Amino acid sequence: MRAILQRVTSAAVAVAGERIGEIQTGLLVLLGVADGDTEADLMYVLEKTAGLRIFSDDQGKMNLSVQDVGGSLLVVSQFTLLADTRKGRRPSFNASAAPETAEDFYQRFVALAKTRGIVTQTGRFGADMKVTLCNDGPVTIILDSRQR
């Protein structure tokens, strides 16, 4: 499982011109599910997302998590994070999980984040989405459960 975490002051996602998810301070989470991902991969990415200390404390040091600052998550599915670009010019997405599996993992990630008390908004799985954000810092972190 791969995720791109972007610390934001605001982020939103729209489908067909309709805004379906929006947050203020928090993390935009672009989430890609790989073929063969397990519950351990899901929990690793969730724990890291919830616990990474990438928000500033009173001294300006990155010392606080999204939970510590009362921030939110905007979780957007993105199978293209699993692109293999080693050959040719057209990326291969063979490493991505089948849509049914990926959607199940995506939905479980969102549900588990909510059970931790994190306000969580979403995109729409499989839809053509338009994402806007104001990256704070900028701070962008790449998580890959296969590199833990």
Secondary structure, DSSP 8 states (H G I E B T S, - for coil): -EEEEEEEEEEEEEETTEEEEEESSEEEEEEE-BTT--HHHHHHHHHHHHH---EE-TTS-EEE-TTTTT-EEEEEE-GGGG-B-SSSSS-B-TTB--HHHHHHHHHHHHHHHHHTT--EEE--TTS-EEEEEEEEEEEEEEEEGGG-
